[in-house]
Amino acid sequence: MVKTVLIAAILFFQASAVNAQGKSQCIPAFEFIPFEDAAWAMPDADGKIALGAYSRVSPDGQYVLRSLSGQFLSTVTVMKLSDLKDSVKKAKAIETSFANEAFAVQNTWRFLVEIGRQHHQLSTVLNSGKQSQSDFKAGVSGFYTTASEVSEQNGVATIRSLSWPNDDQNSGQGQLYNRVYQVRKEADSKYKVVAETGNKYLCNNLRKTEGTVFTLPMLSMDGQEFSAMPINPKDKKPTTRIYRVSENNEDCEIVDDLKVTVSKLIFGPTIGDKKGLVSYYAGNIYVYDRVLKSHLEISGFPTSVNVDGFPGFTRDGRIVVAAHWNDCPGGQCKMRSGYIRIDPYQTTYLRQVVQTKGYENHYPTCITHDEVVTAKEWLQQHK
C-alpha cells in the first residue's frame, strides 16, 4: 500500500511539472473515465458490466469503437469519452447497426467500416447512430479486417485494407491479402471511390523463410507496416513479427521480431526518427520498444485496476484501454468501469529506462497538453 501511494505521489508530481523541454505542462499520468450512470451501464447476466471487445481507439482518444457491447446495447457501439480538459469525466454510448468486428480506418478515423465493406463517415455515425448511411463500398472483406489511411494528396485519401481468409476451412489463418483504394469527397459531402486495386496477396517473396500462412494481422497507423505471426516459418519459431509493405503492395520486408507470440499488436505513432512503441495485452498492458528490443509492462496505477481488453494508441502517444478499477474517495471504495487514458512515459518501467545511464533522452519526460491539442488539430484538418 505504501509503495502504491508513493508511486502515485511521484506520478502526480510528474504530471504537475512543466515538461523539461519547456513545451507545456504534462498531462496526467492516468486519466480515469467511468461509464455514465445509465441503464446500459449495468451488470450483464454474468454479473459484470460489459467492456466490449475488439476495441479500436480514435487518434484523439475521444472515441472507442467496440464489439460485443453487452446485453443492453447494440452489438457494436461507439463510445464517446470526455475531453482531457473536461472536469467531469464520463464515457457515453452511441449505438450502431453494425455487426460484430466492424472496424475503423486508422490514422484519421475518417471512416468506420462494416464487415460488408460499407464505409460510413465517423461524423455521420455520431449524428445518426443506427440510422447512419454509408458512402461507398471498397477494400477487402475478411475475418478481422484492418485498414489505415496511408496518405492524402490534393483531396484524395489513399487507404490500405488487409485481411486473411474468411471461409469455414481457413478462417483465422492463411495467406494475407490487401487492397489499396482512393476516395474523394464530392460536392454533396459524400465520398466516392476514384481508384482501387484488386486483391493483392502479400509476402510471396518471403515464402522460403516465412511460409505463406499467417495469422493475427494488424496494420500500423500509416498503413506502411503490419504485424502478423507466420504459422510455418523456416526457423520453426512462430513469433509475432513486423513487416513493411513494398510500393508494389505485394512484397514484404521483415523489420522486427518480438520473439514472443501476442494475439494482437497495436502500433503507436512514430516519434521523430524513432520507431514508435507497439502495445499488446497479456493479462496486463505491455509495450514493446522497437529500438531497445525490450518488453515493458505498463504499471504504477494509483489504484487497483483490472485491465480487460486490448489497448489502443492515440496520435499523441497516449494509451487507451477498457478496465474496471476501485474508486476510493475519502476511503470509501466503489468499483468503476470505463476507460483509462495513460501517458506511458510517466509509468514506472519507462521512467526506469530514462534513469539508466546513456538512455536519459530515450523517452520524452511526458506527453504535454500542447501535443494533445496539436494531434487533435491535425485530425480536424483530415476529416
C-alpha positions as CSV (number, residue, x, y, z in Angstrom):
1,M,0.0,0.0,0.0
2,V,2.8,2.4,0.9
3,K,4.6,1.6,-2.4
4,T,1.3,2.3,-4.3
5,V,0.8,5.6,-2.6
6,L,4.5,6.6,-3.2
7,I,4.3,5.8,-6.9
8,A,1.0,7.7,-7.2
9,A,2.6,10.7,-5.5
10,I,5.6,10.6,-7.8
11,L,3.4,10.4,-10.9
12,F,1.2,13.2,-9.6
13,F,4.3,15.4,-9.2
14,Q,5.5,14.5,-12.7
15,A,2.0,15.3,-14.1
16,S,2.1,18.7,-12.4
17,A,5.6,19.5,-13.5
18,V,6.5,21.6,-16.6
19,N,8.0,19.5,-19.3
20,A,11.8,19.7,-19.3
21,Q,11.8,20.8,-22.9
22,G,9.6,23.8,-21.9
23,K,6.8,23.0,-24.4
24,S,3.9,22.9,-21.9
25,Q,2.6,21.3,-18.8
26,C,2.5,17.5,-18.7
27,I,-0.9,15.7,-18.9
28,P,-1.9,13.5,-16.0
29,A,-0.2,10.1,-16.0
30,F,-3.6,8.3,-15.7
31,E,-7.0,9.7,-16.6
32,F,-9.9,7.6,-15.4
33,I,-13.1,7.9,-17.4
34,P,-16.1,5.9,-16.0
35,F,-19.2,4.9,-17.9
36,E,-22.0,7.4,-17.4
37,D,-24.8,6.5,-15.0
38,A,-27.2,4.9,-17.5
39,A,-29.3,1.8,-17.9
40,W,-26.8,0.3,-20.3
41,A,-24.0,0.6,-17.7
42,M,-25.4,-2.2,-15.6
43,P,-24.1,-5.7,-14.9
44,D,-25.0,-8.4,-17.6
45,A,-26.2,-11.8,-16.7
46,D,-22.7,-12.8,-15.7
47,G,-22.7,-10.1,-13.0
48,K,-20.2,-7.8,-14.8
49,I,-20.5,-4.6,-16.7
50,A,-19.5,-5.3,-20.3
51,L,-16.4,-3.6,-21.5
52,G,-16.8,-4.8,-25.1
53,A,-14.2,-6.5,-27.3
54,Y,-12.1,-5.8,-30.4
55,S,-11.8,-2.2,-29.4
56,R,-10.3,0.4,-31.8
57,V,-9.2,3.8,-30.4
58,S,-9.5,7.1,-32.3
59,P,-6.4,9.1,-32.9
60,D,-7.5,11.8,-30.5
61,G,-8.6,9.4,-27.8
62,Q,-12.1,10.7,-27.8
63,Y,-13.8,7.6,-29.3
64,V,-13.6,3.8,-28.9
65,L,-15.3,1.5,-31.5
66,R,-16.1,-1.7,-29.7
67,S,-17.9,-5.0,-30.5
68,L,-19.8,-7.3,-28.1
69,S,-21.1,-4.3,-26.1
70,G,-23.3,-6.3,-23.7
71,Q,-27.0,-7.2,-23.5
72,F,-28.2,-3.6,-23.0
73,L,-26.6,-2.1,-26.1
74,S,-26.3,-2.8,-29.8
75,T,-23.6,-5.3,-30.8
76,V,-21.2,-2.5,-31.9
77,T,-21.1,0.8,-30.2
78,V,-19.1,4.0,-30.5
79,M,-18.0,5.1,-27.0
80,K,-17.6,8.9,-26.7
81,L,-15.0,9.8,-24.0
82,S,-14.7,13.1,-22.2
83,D,-12.1,15.5,-23.4
84,L,-8.8,15.9,-21.5
85,K,-9.9,19.4,-20.4
86,D,-13.3,18.3,-19.1
87,S,-13.5,18.4,-15.3
88,V,-16.2,15.7,-15.1
89,K,-15.2,12.5,-16.9
90,K,-17.8,10.3,-18.5
91,A,-18.0,7.7,-21.3
92,K,-21.2,7.7,-23.3
93,A,-22.5,5.1,-25.7
94,I,-23.7,5.7,-29.3
95,E,-25.4,2.6,-30.7
96,T,-24.9,1.5,-34.3
97,S,-26.5,-1.0,-36.7
98,F,-23.0,-2.6,-37.4
99,A,-22.3,-6.3,-37.0
100,N,-19.5,-7.8,-34.8
101,E,-16.0,-6.9,-35.9
102,A,-16.7,-3.6,-37.6
103,F,-13.5,-1.6,-37.8
104,A,-12.1,2.0,-38.2
105,V,-9.8,3.3,-40.9
106,Q,-6.8,4.1,-38.7
107,N,-4.6,7.3,-38.8
108,T,-7.6,9.7,-39.4
109,W,-10.7,7.7,-38.4
110,R,-12.3,9.3,-41.4
111,F,-14.4,6.2,-41.8
112,L,-16.0,3.4,-39.7
113,V,-16.4,0.3,-41.8
114,E,-18.9,-2.6,-41.7
115,I,-17.7,-6.1,-42.4
116,G,-19.6,-5.9,-45.7
117,R,-17.1,-3.1,-46.7
118,Q,-19.6,-0.3,-46.3
119,H,-17.8,2.9,-45.3
120,H,-19.6,5.4,-43.0
121,Q,-18.2,8.8,-42.2
122,L,-17.5,9.0,-38.4
123,S,-19.4,12.2,-38.2
124,T,-22.5,10.5,-39.8
125,V,-22.4,7.7,-37.2
126,L,-22.0,10.2,-34.4
127,N,-25.0,12.2,-35.6
128,S,-27.3,9.4,-36.9
129,G,-26.4,6.3,-34.8
130,K,-28.3,3.3,-36.1
131,Q,-29.7,5.3,-39.0
132,S,-26.3,6.1,-40.4
133,Q,-26.0,5.6,-44.2
134,S,-22.7,4.5,-45.8
135,D,-21.0,6.5,-48.6
136,F,-19.4,3.6,-50.5
137,K,-18.1,0.0,-50.5
138,A,-14.4,-0.7,-51.0
139,G,-11.4,-2.6,-49.7
140,V,-11.1,-6.3,-48.7
141,S,-13.7,-8.4,-47.0
142,G,-12.4,-11.0,-44.5
143,F,-12.1,-12.1,-40.9
144,Y,-11.0,-9.2,-38.6
145,T,-10.1,-6.8,-41.3
146,T,-7.7,-3.9,-40.5
147,A,-7.4,-0.7,-42.5
148,S,-5.3,2.5,-42.4
149,E,-5.2,5.8,-44.3
150,V,-1.8,5.9,-46.0
151,S,-1.8,9.4,-47.3
152,E,-3.9,12.3,-48.5
153,Q,-2.9,14.5,-51.5
154,N,-5.0,17.1,-53.4
155,G,-8.1,16.0,-51.6
156,V,-7.7,12.3,-52.4
157,A,-7.2,9.9,-49.5
158,T,-5.4,6.6,-50.1
159,I,-6.4,3.7,-47.9
160,R,-5.0,0.2,-47.5
161,S,-7.1,-2.6,-46.1
162,L,-5.7,-6.0,-45.2
163,S,-7.3,-9.3,-44.0
164,W,-7.0,-13.1,-44.0
165,P,-9.2,-15.8,-45.4
166,N,-12.8,-16.0,-44.3
167,D,-14.2,-19.4,-45.0
168,D,-15.0,-22.5,-42.9
169,Q,-11.7,-24.2,-43.6
170,N,-9.3,-21.2,-43.2
171,S,-10.9,-18.6,-41.0
172,G,-8.2,-17.0,-38.9
173,Q,-5.2,-18.0,-40.9
174,G,-4.0,-18.1,-44.4
175,Q,-2.1,-16.0,-47.0
176,L,-2.7,-12.4,-46.2
177,Y,-4.1,-10.1,-48.9
178,N,-4.6,-6.4,-49.2
179,R,-6.3,-3.8,-51.4
180,V,-5.5,-0.2,-51.9
181,Y,-8.2,2.3,-52.8
182,Q,-8.5,6.1,-53.2
183,V,-11.5,8.2,-52.3
184,R,-12.5,11.9,-52.7
185,K,-15.2,14.0,-51.1
186,E,-17.8,15.2,-53.6
187,A,-19.9,18.3,-53.6
188,D,-22.7,16.6,-51.6
189,S,-20.1,15.9,-48.8
190,K,-20.2,12.2,-49.5
191,Y,-17.0,10.3,-50.5
192,K,-16.6,8.4,-53.8
193,V,-14.1,5.8,-54.8
194,V,-11.9,7.1,-57.6
195,A,-9.4,4.2,-57.9
196,E,-8.9,0.7,-56.4
197,T,-6.5,-2.2,-57.0
198,G,-7.7,-5.7,-57.0
199,N,-6.8,-8.2,-54.2
200,K,-3.0,-8.4,-53.9
201,Y,-1.5,-11.3,-51.9
202,L,1.3,-10.4,-49.6
203,C,4.8,-11.7,-48.9
204,N,5.2,-14.2,-51.7
205,N,8.8,-13.0,-51.8
206,L,9.3,-14.3,-48.2
207,R,7.8,-17.8,-48.7
208,K,11.2,-19.5,-48.3
209,T,11.7,-18.1,-44.8
210,E,8.2,-17.1,-43.5
211,G,6.0,-19.5,-45.4
212,T,2.7,-18.3,-46.9
213,V,0.3,-18.8,-44.0
214,F,-0.1,-16.0,-41.4
215,T,-2.4,-15.2,-38.5
216,L,-3.4,-12.2,-36.4
217,P,-2.5,-9.3,-38.8
218,M,-2.7,-5.7,-37.7
219,L,-1.8,-2.6,-39.8
220,S,0.3,0.3,-38.4
221,M,-1.3,3.7,-38.2
222,D,0.1,4.8,-41.5
223,G,-0.6,1.5,-43.3
224,Q,3.0,1.0,-44.3
225,E,3.7,-1.8,-41.9
226,F,1.8,-4.7,-40.4
227,S,2.3,-7.3,-37.7
228,A,1.4,-11.0,-38.1
229,M,2.6,-14.4,-37.0
230,P,3.8,-16.8,-39.6
231,I,2.4,-20.3,-38.9
232,N,5.2,-22.3,-40.6
233,P,8.4,-20.2,-40.7
234,K,11.6,-21.9,-41.7
235,D,13.1,-21.3,-38.2
236,K,10.2,-23.2,-36.6
237,K,9.6,-20.3,-34.2
238,P,6.2,-18.8,-34.9
239,T,6.5,-15.5,-33.2
240,T,4.8,-12.1,-33.8
241,R,6.8,-10.2,-36.4
242,I,6.5,-6.8,-38.1
243,Y,6.7,-6.5,-41.9
244,R,6.9,-3.5,-44.2
245,V,4.9,-3.5,-47.4
246,S,6.7,-2.6,-50.6
247,E,5.4,0.0,-53.1
248,N,4.0,-2.8,-55.3
249,N,1.6,-3.7,-52.5
250,E,2.8,-7.3,-52.6
251,D,6.3,-7.8,-51.5
252,C,7.3,-7.6,-47.8
253,E,10.3,-6.9,-45.7
254,I,10.6,-8.3,-42.2
255,V,11.7,-5.4,-40.0
256,D,11.2,-6.7,-36.4
257,D,10.6,-9.8,-34.4
258,L,9.1,-9.6,-30.9
259,K,10.4,-13.1,-30.1
260,V,7.1,-13.8,-28.4
261,T,3.5,-14.6,-29.6
262,V,0.8,-12.0,-28.9
263,S,-2.8,-12.1,-30.0
264,K,-3.0,-8.5,-31.3
265,L,-0.4,-5.9,-31.7
266,I,-1.3,-2.2,-31.8
267,F,1.1,0.3,-33.4
268,G,1.8,3.7,-31.7
269,P,2.9,6.8,-33.5
270,T,6.5,7.3,-34.7
271,I,8.3,10.0,-32.7
272,G,10.8,11.9,-34.6
273,D,13.1,9.5,-36.3
274,K,12.4,6.7,-33.8
275,K,10.2,3.8,-34.5
276,G,7.2,4.1,-32.2
277,L,6.2,1.8,-29.4
278,V,3.7,-1.0,-30.0
279,S,1.4,-2.3,-27.4
280,Y,-0.3,-5.6,-26.6
281,Y,-2.4,-7.3,-23.9
282,A,-1.2,-10.3,-21.9
283,G,-3.1,-10.1,-18.7
284,N,-2.0,-6.5,-18.4
285,I,-0.8,-3.9,-20.8
286,Y,2.7,-4.2,-22.3
287,V,4.7,-2.1,-24.8
288,Y,7.5,-3.3,-27.0
289,D,10.2,-0.8,-27.6
290,R,11.4,-1.3,-31.2
291,V,14.7,0.5,-30.6
292,L,15.6,-1.2,-27.3
293,K,14.0,-4.5,-28.3
294,S,12.5,-4.6,-24.8
295,H,9.1,-5.6,-23.5
296,L,7.9,-3.2,-20.7
297,E,4.8,-3.6,-18.5
298,I,2.6,-0.5,-18.1
299,S,2.4,-0.2,-14.3
300,G,2.2,2.3,-11.4
301,F,-1.6,2.7,-11.4
302,P,-2.7,4.8,-8.4
303,T,-5.4,2.3,-7.5
304,S,-6.3,-1.3,-8.0
305,V,-7.0,-1.8,-11.8
306,N,-8.3,-4.8,-13.7
307,V,-7.5,-4.2,-17.4
308,D,-9.9,-6.2,-19.6
309,G,-9.3,-5.7,-23.3
310,F,-6.7,-4.7,-25.8
311,P,-5.2,-1.2,-25.6
312,G,-5.1,1.4,-28.3
313,F,-2.8,4.3,-29.1
314,T,-3.6,7.9,-29.8
315,R,-1.7,10.1,-32.3
316,D,0.0,11.9,-29.5
317,G,1.1,8.6,-27.9
318,R,-1.4,8.0,-25.1
319,I,-2.7,4.5,-24.5
320,V,-6.4,3.9,-24.0
321,V,-7.8,0.8,-22.5
322,A,-11.0,-0.5,-21.0
323,A,-10.9,-1.5,-17.4
324,H,-12.5,-1.9,-14.0
325,W,-11.0,-0.1,-11.1
326,N,-11.5,0.9,-7.4
327,D,-12.6,4.5,-6.9
328,C,-11.9,5.4,-3.3
329,P,-12.8,9.0,-2.5
330,G,-12.5,9.6,1.3
331,G,-11.6,5.9,1.8
332,Q,-15.0,4.6,0.6
333,C,-14.3,2.4,-2.3
334,K,-16.6,1.7,-5.3
335,M,-15.9,-0.4,-8.3
336,R,-16.0,1.7,-11.5
337,S,-15.9,0.6,-15.2
338,G,-14.9,2.5,-18.2
339,Y,-11.7,3.6,-19.8
340,I,-8.2,4.8,-18.7
341,R,-6.1,7.1,-20.8
342,I,-2.4,6.6,-20.0
343,D,0.7,8.6,-20.6
344,P,3.2,5.6,-21.0
345,Y,6.2,7.9,-20.5
346,Q,5.1,8.6,-16.9
347,T,4.7,4.9,-15.9
348,T,7.1,3.0,-13.7
349,Y,9.2,0.9,-16.1
350,L,9.5,3.5,-18.9
351,R,10.7,6.0,-16.2
352,Q,13.3,3.5,-15.1
353,V,14.7,3.3,-18.7
354,V,15.5,7.1,-18.8
355,Q,17.0,6.8,-15.3
356,T,19.6,4.5,-16.8
357,K,22.9,6.0,-17.8
358,G,23.1,6.5,-21.5
359,Y,19.3,6.4,-22.0
360,E,18.4,9.7,-20.3
361,N,16.8,11.1,-23.5
362,H,15.4,7.9,-24.9
363,Y,11.8,8.9,-24.0
364,P,10.3,12.3,-23.5
365,T,9.5,13.4,-20.0
366,C,5.8,13.2,-20.7
367,I,3.1,13.9,-23.2
368,T,2.1,17.6,-22.9
369,H,-1.2,19.4,-23.3
370,D,0.2,21.1,-26.3
371,E,0.9,17.8,-28.0
372,V,-2.6,16.6,-27.3
373,V,-4.0,19.8,-28.8
374,T,-1.7,19.6,-31.9
375,A,-2.8,16.0,-32.6
376,K,-6.4,17.0,-32.3
377,E,-6.0,19.9,-34.7
378,W,-4.2,17.7,-37.2
379,L,-7.1,15.3,-37.1
380,Q,-9.7,18.1,-37.7
381,Q,-7.8,19.0,-40.8
382,H,-8.0,15.5,-42.2
383,K,-11.7,14.8,-41.9
